[in-house]
């Protein structure tokens, strides 16, 4: 009878998680589809714009991780606060996260404006990519602030069950972005064709429109938190700032390490082959399509776990973690299979050289293996333990697995053994396996929960 009762609770939990995850997954689908359309539009311009866009995208992801560190800590705190019924704490958390996001945004904007060529040279030694990459980065950097502020609101509002709002914002933002890309990249409807720079301008405009809609909703229509503009100036007290920093800095550092890992990977593989950068950009799109569900599930599960911890039901939170292991395995196999379905359809849509297309097809097989472990570490390595407060421990695991295993092995494979690109693609990402195994160990041990609120 006890087992049956536990099973019913878990089934009920999974239904709740799926309800929360559904709009998050839809948001990811919209984001990926529009990114795919944008990528295909840029892909019509040839190999160089595709490669330049990919390089700037790596720096943009680094910014996203840096700006999202404190926000991720805010999500952990807000989820537990919502479970405990403390709305005031959530409002002050939002205020602190907005300030931190703005500071990081201005820092990245300044660097992008002052030395864009230096940033691009970090990613590649190909001189023909420096000019277009620098111009694109300078324009795109104007989107950093609206992106960070919008993400702060939408991510923390998810902890209150308002996941649909993030989906609506991303849908509107993405549609505007795609439409403007069509106009500005190719010069339709009487506009001048601006190529890659047009893509950057479209992103900036759409991000500011998204921020405007977000502010209007949060302060005039949201009924769960009922925020007012005065709440923006109610900064966190010392204990809350301490919690944000104690949990946020490790998240910021671990996510930045993850993107630094991606940067060093690009530095390595960008010097292996002229075709690798463009091929990796194409394969990355199949990767995003295959992995969107696991990311949505991980986000929803983290919020649900935080709510359970805030309510004081730690046993329920541990049970949720156990169930997510099974779901992670299933999601991993589905993602791996999906890459083999998507890649043969996607690759021919790009107007790239035969060499790039061949490399992309070979790397798609490697991506299927890698995406299984990426899905596992996303849910059971990062999602569950960090939701329970193990942010500092995960940072050290990120550091060790990336710079102690993945990158050194990738360097050896690329420059000493000179193995083919599809093998380097796997070896350089062995950190996913280690992070997944670390998460599985702690979920089984049941020692990953820290009550913050």
N, C-alpha and C positions, 0 to 999 in steps of 0.2 A: 504493500500500500504506500509505503514511504517513497519507493522508487517511482511508482506511478504518479504520485503527487509532484515529485521532482521533475519528472518528464513533462508533465502538464505545464509546470512553471517555465521550463526551458522552451517548450513549444510556443507558449504565450510570449516569451521574451523574443524569440526569433521573429514572430509575427510583428512585434513592435519595432524591431530593428529593421525589418524589410520595409515597413511603412515609412520609417525615417530615411532609410537608404534609397528608396525609390526616387524621390526628387533629386537627391544628390547624384545618383547614377544618371538620371535624365540630364542633369546639368553637365555632367562629364561628357555624355553623348553629344549634346549640342556643341559644347566647347571643342570636342575632337572633330566633329563633322565640319564645323566652320574653319578650324585650323587646317583641316585637310583641304578644304576648298581654297583657303588662302595659300597653302603650300603649293597646290596645283597651279594657282594663278602665277605665283612667283616662278614655279617650275617651267612655265611657258617662256620665261625670259632666258633660259639656258643654265649651264652648269655653274657659272660664276655667281649669279644672284642666289641660286639655291644654296651654294656653299657659304656665301656671305651671310645670308639669313640664318643659316644653321649656327654659325659662329656667334653671332650676336644673340641668338636664342640661348646659347649656353651661359652668356653673361647675364641675360635677363632672368634665367632660372636661379643663378647665384643670388641676384637681388631678391627674388621671391623668397628664397630660403632665409636670407638675412632679415628681411622685413617680417617674415612670418614666425620667427622664433618666439618673440614675446607674445604674439597673438596666439600661437599654439599653447603656450602656458596659460594664457587667458581663457582658452577653451576648456582646459582641464579644470581650472578654478571655477569657471562659470557653470560647467556641467554639475560639479558637486554642489555649488551654491543653489542651482535650480532644484536639485534633489532635496536640499535642506530648506527650500522656500525663501531664500535670502535674495530678493530682487535688488536691494540697494547695493549689495556686494557686486552683482553683475554690472550695474551701471558704472560703478567706480572702476571696475576692471576694464570696461570698454573705454573709458576716458584715458586710463593709463596706456592702453594698447594703441590708441589713436596717436598719442604723443610720441611713443616709441617708434611707431611706423613712419610718422612724419620725419623724425630725425634721420632714420636710416634712408628714407627716400631722398632727402636733400643731399645726403652724403654721396649716394650712388649717382645722383644727377650731376653733382659737381664734378666728380671724377670723369663721368662720360662726356661732359662738355669740355673739360680741360685737356684730357689726354686720350681721346678715343682711339687713335692709331696705336698707342702703346697697349691698350686693352686688346685690340684685335691681334697684335703681334704676339701676345701671350698665347693665343690659340693656334696660330699658324705662322709659318715662315714664307708663305706664298705671297709675294709682293702684289700680285694682281688682285688679291682679295682685300688688301688694306684700305684702298680708297672707297669702294662701295660699302664695305663693312663699317668704316668709320662714319660715313654720311648717314647710314641707316641707324647706327647706334645713337648719334647725336639727336636725331628726331625722336626715336623711340623713348629716350630717357625722359621726355616730357610726360610720358604716361605712367611713370613710376609712382608719383604721389597719388593720383586718383585710384590707381590699382590697389595700392597698399591700404588706403582708407576704406575703400569699398570692401576689400577682403576682410578687414577687421570687423566691420558691421555684420556681414553675411555669415562669417564663420562663428562668431559668438552668438548670433541670433539662432543658429542651428541648435544650440544647447537648450533652448526654450521650446523646441519642437517646430520652429518656423523655418524648416528646410526648403519649403516651396519658394520662399522669397529669393533665395540664392539662385534657384533654377530660373525664375522669371528674369532676374537681373542679367544672368549670363546669356539667356536666350535673346533678350532685347539687345544687349551689348554686342553679341556675336552676329546677329542679323545686320545691325548697323555697320559693323566692321566689314563684313563680307560685301555689303552693297557699296560701301565707300571704296573698298579695294577694287571692285569691278570698274568703278568710275575713274579712280585716280591712277591705278597701275597702267591701264590700257588707254586712258584718255577717251572714255565714252561720254556721250551726252554733251559734247562740245568742250570738255575739259582737256587740258594738255596731258599727254601721256608722261607719267613721272616714274614709272618702273618701280624699283625697290623703295625709293624715297616715298612714293605714293602709298605703299603699304604701311610705312611708318606713320605717316600723317593720319591715315585711316584709323590706326590703332589708338593714337592719341585722342582724336575726336570722340571715338566710341567710348573710351574709358572715362572721359569727363562727363559724357551723357549718362553713363552708368552710375557715376558717383552722385550726380544731381538727382536721379530717380531714387537712389538709395536713401539719401538724406530726407527727401520728401516723405518716403514711406516710414522711415524710422521715427521721425518726429511729428508726423501728422496722422498716420494710419495704424501703426502697430499698437495693439491693445494688450500685449502680454507684459511688456516692460514699461510702457507709457513714459518714454523718455522725453525730456524737454531739453532745449538748447542749453539751459543752465547746468545740466548734468555733465556737459563736456568739460566744464571747469572744476568739477568735483574730483580732483585728483586722488589717487589711492593714498591711504595712510601708510605709515612706515611698515607695519606687518604685511600689508597687501603688496607693496612694492617689493618687499623682501621675497614673498612667495613668487611674484612674477619673475624676479631676477633669478632666484634659486632654481626655478623650474624652466624659466624661459631661456637663460643663457646656455644651458646644456643643449636645449633643442635648437637654438640658433647655431651653436657651434657644430652640433652633429649634422644638421641639415646643410650648413655651409661646407662642412667636410665632405658631405655627399656630393655637393655641387663642385667643390674643389677636386674631388675624385673625378667627376665628369670632365672638368677642365683639363686635368692632367691626362685623362684618357684621350681627349681630343688632341692635346699636344703630342702624344705618342703616335696615335693612329694617323693624325694629319701629316706626319712626317714619314709614314710608311709608304703611302700610295697617294697619287694624285686623285684617284677615284674614290678613296675611302670616305672623305668628308661628305660628298654628295650622296653616296650610297647609304651612309649611316643616317642621313637626314630622312631618306625615304623609308628605311627600315624602322626608324623611330616612330613614324606615323602608324605603322602596323602594330608596333609595341603599345602605343597609346590606346589604340582601338581594342587590343586584346586585354589590356590591364584595367580598363576603366571601371569594371564592376568591382574588382577587388579593392580599389581605392575608395569607392563609394561605401562599400561594406565596412571597410576599416574605419572610416570616419564615423559612420552611424554607430558602429559597435563601441567606439571610444566614448561617444557621447552617452550612450546607454549605460556603459560601465561607470562613467563618472556620476550619472544620476543615481545609480544603485549605491555607490560609495557614499554620496551625499546623504542618502536616506538612511545610511547605517547598515544596509543589508550586504555585508561583505561576502557572505556565503553565496549569495546570488551572483555577485560580481565574479567570484572564482568559477562558478558553474558556467557563466557566460564565456569566460576565457577558454574553458575546456571545449565547449561546443565550437568555438571559432577555429580550433585546430582542424577539425573535420571539414569545415567550410573552406578553409584556406587550401587544403589539399584538392578539393573538388574544383575550386576556382582556378587553381594553378593548372590543372589538366585542361580545363576549358580554354583558358587563355593560350596555352601552348598550341592547342589544336586550331584555335581561331586565327593565329598568325599564318598557318599553312593554308587557310581558306582565303584570307584577305590579301596576302602578299602577291599571288599570281594575278589578281585582279588589279591591284593598286600600281604595281611597278610599271606596266606598259602605259599608264596614263601620263607618265612623266616624259617630257621631251629632253632626254639626256642621252649621252653617248652609250654605245653598246657595252663599253667596258664598265661604266657605272651600273648599268642595268644588270650585267652578269654578276658583279660584286654584290649588288643588293639581293639578288636571288640566292646566292650562296649564304649570305649573312642571315637570311630569313630562317634557315634551318637552325643556325646557332641561336637565333633569338627565341625560338620555341623552347629550347632547353633553359635558356637564361630566364625567360619570363615566368616559368614555373617557380623558380627560387625567388625571383623578385616578388611574386605574389605572396609566397609564404612569409618572406621577411616583412613585407608591407603590413600584413595582418597580425602574425604571431610574433614577429621580431620587433616591429616598431609600434603598431597600433595598440596591442593589448598592454604590454609593460609600460609604455609611456602614458597611457590613459590612467594607469594605476599609480603614476608618480615616479617611475624609475627613469627619469630623464637623464640624470647624471651618469648612471650605469650604462645606458644606451650610448651616450656620447663616447665613452671609453671603448665600447665594443665597435662603434663606427670607426674610431681612430685606429684601433688595432687591426681590424679586418681589412680596412682600406689601404693603409700605408704599411702594414706589416705583411700583407698577403697579396691583395688584388693588383695594386700598381707595380710592386717589384716583380711579380710573376709576369705581368703584362709587358714590362720593359724587357725582361729577359727573352720572352717569346718573340717580341717585335724586332729587337736590335741585335740579339746574340744568336738565337736560333733562326730568326727571320722566317717564322712560320707564316702561313697564309692568313689573310684577313679574317676569315670565318672562324679560325681557331683562336686568334688573338681576341676576337670579340667575346668568346667564352671565358678565356683565362683571365682577362682583365677585370671580369665581373665576379670572381670567386668570392668576393666579400658578401654577396647576397646569401650564399650557402651558410657561411659562418654566423651571420646575424639571425638567420632563420633558426638554426640549431640552438643558438643562445636563447632565443625567445621560447622555443619548445621546452627547453630545460627548466626555465623559471615558471612557465605555466604549469608544468607537471609538479614542480616543487611547491607551488602556491605561496610564493613569497614576494609577489610583485605589487602589492597594494600599499599605498601610503595615503592616509586620510588627511587632506589639506584643510578643508572647511570644518 
